[in-house]
Amino acid sequence: MRYVLALLFAGLTVAVLATEPGETWAEESAAPVVGTIPVQAMPRTESCLSPADMREALADKRVIEPVAAIRAARQVIPRAEIQRARLCRHDDGLVYLLTALRRDGQFVHVMVDATTGQITGR
C-alpha cells in the first residue's frame, strides 16, 4: 500500500512540474555580453561545405580553426555543450554554424565569422 501511494505521489508531482508554464529549474544565468548580437537568418544546410572541403579551407588558411569558433561561441553561451560545428556559405563569406545544447534543454544556434572569429548572429 505504501508503494502504491509513493508511486501515485511521484506521478502527480511529475504531472504538476510538467504543466508549469515558463519556469525551469536549470535556467541559464544571464552572461555578461558586451554589445548586442544581431539575430540573422541561419544558412541552409545545403550551403554547408563537405568535410573534405572544410579540411581544404583549413589547410589553405582561409578560415580559422573550429576550436577558435567554439571559444568565441562560449562567450555568448558559456555553459552550453557544443553539439555540432559546420562550415557554411553565408552572404559573401564563410561562417561556422554552431549548434549548442543549453543546460535547460534548449538548442541554440550561433554563427561565427570563419575568417575573423567574431560572432555574427544568434
Wavefront OBJ file of the C-alpha trace (Angstrom):
o trace
v 0.000 0.000 0.000
v 2.856 2.385 0.794
v 4.418 1.693 -2.584
v 1.174 2.490 -4.382
v 0.850 5.791 -2.520
v 4.505 6.648 -3.205
v 4.083 5.954 -6.929
v 0.870 7.971 -7.020
v 2.556 10.903 -5.277
v 5.564 10.738 -7.628
v 3.295 10.655 -10.679
v 1.298 13.643 -9.504
v 4.481 15.582 -8.752
v 5.815 14.955 -12.251
v 2.483 15.957 -13.771
v 2.423 19.239 -11.837
v 6.021 20.071 -12.736
v 5.434 19.279 -16.400
v 2.452 21.622 -16.638
v 4.025 24.700 -15.007
v 4.489 27.277 -17.773
v 7.673 29.199 -18.359
v 9.816 28.159 -15.440
v 12.620 25.639 -15.395
v 14.975 24.642 -12.677
v 18.011 24.962 -14.893
v 17.578 28.480 -16.198
v 20.652 29.889 -17.851
v 22.092 32.781 -15.948
v 22.461 35.950 -17.903
v 26.067 36.012 -19.009
v 27.698 39.401 -19.290
v 27.811 40.072 -23.012
v 29.464 43.153 -24.409
v 27.219 44.721 -27.034
v 24.294 43.068 -28.724
v 24.323 40.174 -31.119
v 22.160 40.562 -34.192
v 19.664 37.833 -34.935
v 20.200 36.734 -38.513
v 18.763 34.098 -40.762
v 20.753 30.901 -40.459
v 22.288 29.466 -43.619
v 20.575 26.462 -45.152
v 22.244 23.114 -44.620
v 22.586 22.694 -48.384
v 25.011 25.616 -48.376
v 27.369 23.932 -45.892
v 30.707 22.558 -47.019
v 31.526 18.870 -47.034
v 34.133 17.608 -44.551
v 36.689 17.382 -47.382
v 36.043 20.990 -48.451
v 36.274 22.074 -44.817
v 39.671 20.386 -44.429
v 40.836 22.061 -47.642
v 39.752 25.513 -46.414
v 41.565 24.904 -43.118
v 44.711 23.714 -44.905
v 44.707 26.808 -47.143
v 44.367 29.014 -44.019
v 41.234 30.648 -45.451
v 39.314 30.065 -42.202
v 40.070 29.839 -38.501
v 40.167 26.513 -36.666
v 36.811 25.194 -35.403
v 38.182 25.318 -31.840
v 38.576 29.100 -32.132
v 34.963 29.405 -33.303
v 33.814 27.313 -30.337
v 35.769 29.564 -27.956
v 34.050 32.602 -29.450
v 30.629 30.974 -29.071
v 31.330 30.178 -25.424
v 31.459 33.936 -24.773
v 27.749 34.061 -25.648
v 26.646 30.670 -24.262
v 29.198 29.846 -21.561
v 27.781 26.641 -20.074
v 26.279 25.079 -23.178
v 27.562 21.885 -24.756
v 28.523 22.261 -28.417
v 26.777 19.531 -30.407
v 27.788 20.359 -33.980
v 30.052 22.746 -35.858
v 29.552 23.197 -39.600
v 31.288 25.482 -42.068
v 28.689 27.117 -44.330
v 28.468 29.753 -47.039
v 26.597 32.851 -45.896
v 26.246 36.076 -47.851
v 29.667 36.538 -49.481
v 31.776 34.605 -46.992
v 32.042 31.572 -44.778
v 30.637 31.175 -41.275
v 30.754 28.460 -38.672
v 27.252 27.409 -37.711
v 27.442 26.035 -34.177
v 24.603 24.136 -32.549
v 24.751 24.053 -28.759
v 22.615 22.428 -26.094
v 22.000 24.626 -23.067
v 21.566 23.158 -19.615
v 17.843 23.833 -19.701
v 17.488 21.533 -22.722
v 17.140 24.255 -25.372
v 19.167 24.188 -28.566
v 20.876 27.432 -29.548
v 22.447 28.259 -32.912
v 25.385 30.654 -33.092
v 27.078 31.958 -36.237
v 30.764 32.812 -36.089
v 32.577 34.509 -38.967
v 35.064 31.929 -40.226
v 37.727 34.474 -41.161
v 37.663 36.818 -38.155
v 36.230 34.687 -35.364
v 33.613 37.317 -34.472
v 30.043 36.355 -33.533
v 27.803 37.350 -36.440
v 24.421 36.056 -35.335
v 22.404 34.008 -32.948
l 1 2 3 4 5 6 7 8 9 10 11 12 13 14 15 16 17 18 19 20 21 22 23 24 25 26 27 28 29 30 31 32 33 34 35 36 37 38 39 40 41 42 43 44 45 46 47 48 49 50 51 52 53 54 55 56 57 58 59 60 61 62 63 64 65 66 67 68 69 70 71 72 73 74 75 76 77 78 79 80 81 82 83 84 85 86 87 88 89 90 91 92 93 94 95 96 97 98 99 100 101 102 103 104 105 106 107 108 109 110 111 112 113 114 115 116 117 118 119 120 121 122
